[in-house]
């Protein structure tokens, strides 16, 4: 079942349950998907990687908002964003643990034959392909840098 169909079904469920937080989050996801589908240069179909990218972007926006609201002493708005983030995270694939990431990156380093930090680029490119949505790009880059030193 595609993400869009699942979101539409979940929107109906949230409406029946009168769950406003879920409804708000699901509508935001649906809006982002429709925006991506109708954007210039897009054929109208989204791959699973595209869907994960959209969800990751929405989750990152929520995290940024939470940090700002906490700094500005607005716990009410921060709580709303946390609720939305929980809903969005339901649709994201499970994140890799630190140990899993290190093991997988060591394998990629062995495959690519990288031996120095100068060859970080090809390792990161391959890792980003394999771990789309399951690991943060910044975390991947930092870990690869540590492993190649």
C-alpha atoms as an extended CHARMM CRD file, in Angstrom:
* protein
*
       149  EXT
         1         1  UNK       CA              0.0000000000        0.0000000000        0.0000000000  PROA      1               0.0000000000
         2         2  UNK       CA              1.4390000000        3.3570000000       -0.9830000000  PROA      2               0.0000000000
         3         3  UNK       CA              2.0210000000        6.0170000000        1.6220000000  PROA      3               0.0000000000
         4         4  UNK       CA             -0.5640000000        8.3100000000        0.0600000000  PROA      4               0.0000000000
         5         5  UNK       CA             -3.3230000000        5.6900000000        0.2930000000  PROA      5               0.0000000000
         6         6  UNK       CA             -2.3330000000        4.8550000000        3.8750000000  PROA      6               0.0000000000
         7         7  UNK       CA             -2.3930000000        8.5570000000        4.8100000000  PROA      7               0.0000000000
         8         8  UNK       CA             -5.8500000000        9.0050000000        3.2530000000  PROA      8               0.0000000000
         9         9  UNK       CA             -7.1700000000        5.9970000000        5.1920000000  PROA      9               0.0000000000
        10        10  UNK       CA             -5.6170000000        7.2930000000        8.4060000000  PROA      10              0.0000000000
        11        11  UNK       CA             -7.1340000000       10.7470000000        7.8220000000  PROA      11              0.0000000000
        12        12  UNK       CA            -10.5670000000        9.1220000000        7.6830000000  PROA      12              0.0000000000
        13        13  UNK       CA             -9.8230000000        7.2150000000       10.8970000000  PROA      13              0.0000000000
        14        14  UNK       CA             -8.6190000000       10.3820000000       12.6470000000  PROA      14              0.0000000000
        15        15  UNK       CA            -11.7890000000       12.2020000000       11.5590000000  PROA      15              0.0000000000
        16        16  UNK       CA            -13.9560000000        9.4290000000       12.9590000000  PROA      16              0.0000000000
        17        17  UNK       CA            -11.9700000000        9.4240000000       16.2100000000  PROA      17              0.0000000000
        18        18  UNK       CA            -11.9990000000       13.2430000000       16.3370000000  PROA      18              0.0000000000
        19        19  UNK       CA             -8.2210000000       13.1730000000       16.8820000000  PROA      19              0.0000000000
        20        20  UNK       CA             -7.2260000000       16.7340000000       15.9880000000  PROA      20              0.0000000000
        21        21  UNK       CA             -3.4660000000       16.2760000000       16.4820000000  PROA      21              0.0000000000
        22        22  UNK       CA             -3.3660000000       13.2590000000       14.1760000000  PROA      22              0.0000000000
        23        23  UNK       CA             -5.5890000000       14.9880000000       11.6450000000  PROA      23              0.0000000000
        24        24  UNK       CA             -3.3420000000       18.0590000000       11.5790000000  PROA      24              0.0000000000
        25        25  UNK       CA             -0.2260000000       15.9390000000       11.0650000000  PROA      25              0.0000000000
        26        26  UNK       CA             -1.7620000000       13.6920000000        8.4430000000  PROA      26              0.0000000000
        27        27  UNK       CA             -3.0440000000       16.6500000000        6.4690000000  PROA      27              0.0000000000
        28        28  UNK       CA              0.4380000000       18.1860000000        6.5550000000  PROA      28              0.0000000000
        29        29  UNK       CA              1.8990000000       14.9320000000        5.2000000000  PROA      29              0.0000000000
        30        30  UNK       CA             -0.7590000000       14.7230000000        2.4960000000  PROA      30              0.0000000000
        31        31  UNK       CA             -0.1270000000       18.3380000000        1.5260000000  PROA      31              0.0000000000
        32        32  UNK       CA              3.6360000000       17.7700000000        1.2680000000  PROA      32              0.0000000000
        33        33  UNK       CA              3.0940000000       14.6670000000       -0.8770000000  PROA      33              0.0000000000
        34        34  UNK       CA              0.7120000000       16.4880000000       -3.2220000000  PROA      34              0.0000000000
        35        35  UNK       CA              3.1290000000       19.4030000000       -3.4590000000  PROA      35              0.0000000000
        36        36  UNK       CA              5.9690000000       17.0500000000       -4.3850000000  PROA      36              0.0000000000
        37        37  UNK       CA              3.8220000000       15.2190000000       -6.9440000000  PROA      37              0.0000000000
        38        38  UNK       CA              2.7890000000       18.4080000000       -8.7020000000  PROA      38              0.0000000000
        39        39  UNK       CA              6.1500000000       20.1700000000       -8.5540000000  PROA      39              0.0000000000
        40        40  UNK       CA              7.9560000000       20.9780000000      -11.7850000000  PROA      40              0.0000000000
        41        41  UNK       CA             10.0340000000       18.1740000000      -13.2140000000  PROA      41              0.0000000000
        42        42  UNK       CA              8.1370000000       15.4580000000      -11.3830000000  PROA      42              0.0000000000
        43        43  UNK       CA              6.3040000000       12.7530000000      -13.3050000000  PROA      43              0.0000000000
        44        44  UNK       CA              3.5230000000       12.5880000000      -10.7110000000  PROA      44              0.0000000000
        45        45  UNK       CA              4.6610000000        9.3470000000       -9.1170000000  PROA      45              0.0000000000
        46        46  UNK       CA              6.7940000000        9.2980000000       -6.0010000000  PROA      46              0.0000000000
        47        47  UNK       CA              9.2110000000        6.5340000000       -5.1410000000  PROA      47              0.0000000000
        48        48  UNK       CA              9.4820000000        5.1840000000       -1.6290000000  PROA      48              0.0000000000
        49        49  UNK       CA             12.7640000000        7.1030000000       -1.2560000000  PROA      49              0.0000000000
        50        50  UNK       CA             10.9630000000       10.3300000000       -2.2220000000  PROA      50              0.0000000000
        51        51  UNK       CA              8.2570000000        9.6360000000        0.3450000000  PROA      51              0.0000000000
        52        52  UNK       CA             10.8520000000        8.9980000000        3.0430000000  PROA      52              0.0000000000
        53        53  UNK       CA             12.6270000000       12.2190000000        2.0950000000  PROA      53              0.0000000000
        54        54  UNK       CA              9.3660000000       14.1600000000        2.4510000000  PROA      54              0.0000000000
        55        55  UNK       CA              8.6090000000       12.6010000000        5.8360000000  PROA      55              0.0000000000
        56        56  UNK       CA             12.1580000000       13.2390000000        7.0440000000  PROA      56              0.0000000000
        57        57  UNK       CA             11.8740000000       16.8670000000        6.0160000000  PROA      57              0.0000000000
        58        58  UNK       CA              8.5820000000       17.2480000000        7.8970000000  PROA      58              0.0000000000
        59        59  UNK       CA             10.0650000000       15.5910000000       10.9930000000  PROA      59              0.0000000000
        60        60  UNK       CA             13.1050000000       17.8700000000       10.8500000000  PROA      60              0.0000000000
        61        61  UNK       CA             10.8430000000       20.9250000000       10.5820000000  PROA      61              0.0000000000
        62        62  UNK       CA              8.9310000000       19.7750000000       13.6610000000  PROA      62              0.0000000000
        63        63  UNK       CA             12.1640000000       19.2120000000       15.6040000000  PROA      63              0.0000000000
        64        64  UNK       CA             13.4190000000       22.6780000000       14.6760000000  PROA      64              0.0000000000
        65        65  UNK       CA             10.1030000000       24.2000000000       15.7280000000  PROA      65              0.0000000000
        66        66  UNK       CA             10.1770000000       22.3620000000       19.0480000000  PROA      66              0.0000000000
        67        67  UNK       CA             13.6640000000       23.7150000000       19.7870000000  PROA      67              0.0000000000
        68        68  UNK       CA             12.6090000000       27.2650000000       18.9390000000  PROA      68              0.0000000000
        69        69  UNK       CA              9.4130000000       27.0670000000       21.0020000000  PROA      69              0.0000000000
        70        70  UNK       CA             11.3150000000       25.6920000000       24.0010000000  PROA      70              0.0000000000
        71        71  UNK       CA             13.8670000000       28.5240000000       23.7290000000  PROA      71              0.0000000000
        72        72  UNK       CA             11.0590000000       31.0700000000       23.5000000000  PROA      72              0.0000000000
        73        73  UNK       CA              9.3480000000       29.5520000000       26.5540000000  PROA      73              0.0000000000
        74        74  UNK       CA              6.2370000000       28.4020000000       24.6540000000  PROA      74              0.0000000000
        75        75  UNK       CA              5.6070000000       24.8930000000       26.0170000000  PROA      75              0.0000000000
        76        76  UNK       CA              2.0580000000       24.8470000000       24.6130000000  PROA      76              0.0000000000
        77        77  UNK       CA              3.2790000000       25.2140000000       21.0260000000  PROA      77              0.0000000000
        78        78  UNK       CA              6.2000000000       22.8580000000       21.6410000000  PROA      78              0.0000000000
        79        79  UNK       CA              3.7480000000       20.2000000000       22.8560000000  PROA      79              0.0000000000
        80        80  UNK       CA              1.6330000000       20.5890000000       19.6980000000  PROA      80              0.0000000000
        81        81  UNK       CA              4.7380000000       20.0960000000       17.5540000000  PROA      81              0.0000000000
        82        82  UNK       CA              5.7790000000       17.0370000000       19.6080000000  PROA      82              0.0000000000
        83        83  UNK       CA              2.3710000000       15.4510000000       19.0120000000  PROA      83              0.0000000000
        84        84  UNK       CA              2.6760000000       16.0700000000       15.2730000000  PROA      84              0.0000000000
        85        85  UNK       CA              6.2290000000       14.7040000000       15.2630000000  PROA      85              0.0000000000
        86        86  UNK       CA              5.0740000000       11.4620000000       16.9020000000  PROA      86              0.0000000000
        87        87  UNK       CA              2.4690000000       10.9690000000       14.1660000000  PROA      87              0.0000000000
        88        88  UNK       CA              4.9640000000       11.7000000000       11.3730000000  PROA      88              0.0000000000
        89        89  UNK       CA              7.5310000000        9.3100000000       12.8720000000  PROA      89              0.0000000000
        90        90  UNK       CA              5.0120000000        6.4500000000       12.6330000000  PROA      90              0.0000000000
        91        91  UNK       CA              5.4460000000        6.5150000000        8.8590000000  PROA      91              0.0000000000
        92        92  UNK       CA              9.2430000000        6.7670000000        8.8370000000  PROA      92              0.0000000000
        93        93  UNK       CA             11.3530000000        3.6030000000        8.7260000000  PROA      93              0.0000000000
        94        94  UNK       CA             13.0690000000        2.5750000000       11.9560000000  PROA      94              0.0000000000
        95        95  UNK       CA             16.2740000000        4.5620000000       12.5460000000  PROA      95              0.0000000000
        96        96  UNK       CA             19.5690000000        2.6770000000       12.6820000000  PROA      96              0.0000000000
        97        97  UNK       CA             21.2670000000        2.4240000000       16.0540000000  PROA      97              0.0000000000
        98        98  UNK       CA             24.7980000000        3.7510000000       16.4060000000  PROA      98              0.0000000000
        99        99  UNK       CA             26.2620000000        0.2250000000       16.4410000000  PROA      99              0.0000000000
       100       100  UNK       CA             24.2840000000       -0.8530000000       13.3650000000  PROA      100             0.0000000000
       101       101  UNK       CA             25.3840000000        2.2730000000       11.5210000000  PROA      101             0.0000000000
       102       102  UNK       CA             29.0630000000        1.7450000000       12.3600000000  PROA      102             0.0000000000
       103       103  UNK       CA             28.9320000000       -1.9090000000       11.2700000000  PROA      103             0.0000000000
       104       104  UNK       CA             27.1930000000       -1.0430000000        7.9970000000  PROA      104             0.0000000000
       105       105  UNK       CA             29.5970000000        1.8300000000        7.2980000000  PROA      105             0.0000000000
       106       106  UNK       CA             32.6120000000       -0.4330000000        7.8910000000  PROA      106             0.0000000000
       107       107  UNK       CA             31.1500000000       -2.7800000000        5.3040000000  PROA      107             0.0000000000
       108       108  UNK       CA             30.6830000000        0.0660000000        2.7990000000  PROA      108             0.0000000000
       109       109  UNK       CA             34.2390000000        1.2840000000        3.4400000000  PROA      109             0.0000000000
       110       110  UNK       CA             35.5080000000       -2.2330000000        2.6940000000  PROA      110             0.0000000000
       111       111  UNK       CA             33.4150000000       -2.4080000000       -0.5040000000  PROA      111             0.0000000000
       112       112  UNK       CA             34.5660000000        0.9680000000       -1.8090000000  PROA      112             0.0000000000
       113       113  UNK       CA             38.1700000000        0.4390000000       -0.7390000000  PROA      113             0.0000000000
       114       114  UNK       CA             38.3480000000        3.8450000000        0.9540000000  PROA      114             0.0000000000
       115       115  UNK       CA             41.3780000000        4.2610000000        3.1920000000  PROA      115             0.0000000000
       116       116  UNK       CA             41.6830000000        7.9800000000        3.8750000000  PROA      116             0.0000000000
       117       117  UNK       CA             39.4110000000       10.9370000000        4.6640000000  PROA      117             0.0000000000
       118       118  UNK       CA             39.9790000000       12.1340000000        1.0760000000  PROA      118             0.0000000000
       119       119  UNK       CA             37.8220000000        9.2280000000       -0.1250000000  PROA      119             0.0000000000
       120       120  UNK       CA             34.9830000000       10.0800000000        2.2450000000  PROA      120             0.0000000000
       121       121  UNK       CA             32.7570000000       11.2640000000       -0.6020000000  PROA      121             0.0000000000
       122       122  UNK       CA             32.2200000000        7.9030000000       -2.2550000000  PROA      122             0.0000000000
       123       123  UNK       CA             31.5270000000        6.2070000000        1.0910000000  PROA      123             0.0000000000
       124       124  UNK       CA             28.9940000000        8.8720000000        2.0830000000  PROA      124             0.0000000000
       125       125  UNK       CA             27.2970000000        8.7260000000       -1.3360000000  PROA      125             0.0000000000
       126       126  UNK       CA             26.8490000000        4.9600000000       -1.0730000000  PROA      126             0.0000000000
       127       127  UNK       CA             25.7220000000        5.1980000000        2.5640000000  PROA      127             0.0000000000
       128       128  UNK       CA             23.1280000000        7.8580000000        1.7390000000  PROA      128             0.0000000000
       129       129  UNK       CA             21.6880000000        5.5820000000       -0.9580000000  PROA      129             0.0000000000
       130       130  UNK       CA             21.4790000000        2.5990000000        1.3750000000  PROA      130             0.0000000000
       131       131  UNK       CA             20.2580000000        4.3800000000        4.4880000000  PROA      131             0.0000000000
       132       132  UNK       CA             17.8180000000        6.8990000000        3.0160000000  PROA      132             0.0000000000
       133       133  UNK       CA             15.5350000000        7.9320000000        5.8690000000  PROA      133             0.0000000000
       134       134  UNK       CA             17.0750000000        5.4720000000        8.3120000000  PROA      134             0.0000000000
       135       135  UNK       CA             20.1040000000        7.5840000000        9.2410000000  PROA      135             0.0000000000
       136       136  UNK       CA             20.7760000000       11.3040000000        9.2500000000  PROA      136             0.0000000000
       137       137  UNK       CA             23.2770000000       12.5600000000        6.6500000000  PROA      137             0.0000000000
       138       138  UNK       CA             25.1790000000       14.5340000000        9.2670000000  PROA      138             0.0000000000
       139       139  UNK       CA             25.5310000000       11.4700000000       11.4870000000  PROA      139             0.0000000000
       140       140  UNK       CA             26.7020000000        9.3810000000        8.5310000000  PROA      140             0.0000000000
       141       141  UNK       CA             29.3300000000       11.9760000000        7.5860000000  PROA      141             0.0000000000
       142       142  UNK       CA             30.6580000000       12.2970000000       11.1480000000  PROA      142             0.0000000000
       143       143  UNK       CA             30.8510000000        8.5240000000       11.6000000000  PROA      143             0.0000000000
       144       144  UNK       CA             32.5980000000        7.9880000000        8.2520000000  PROA      144             0.0000000000
       145       145  UNK       CA             35.1070000000       10.7020000000        9.1370000000  PROA      145             0.0000000000
       146       146  UNK       CA             35.8930000000        8.9750000000       12.4580000000  PROA      146             0.0000000000
       147       147  UNK       CA             36.2350000000        5.5650000000       10.8120000000  PROA      147             0.0000000000
       148       148  UNK       CA             38.5910000000        6.8050000000        8.0880000000  PROA      148             0.0000000000
       149       149  UNK       CA             40.9800000000        8.6270000000       10.4290000000  PROA      149             0.0000000000
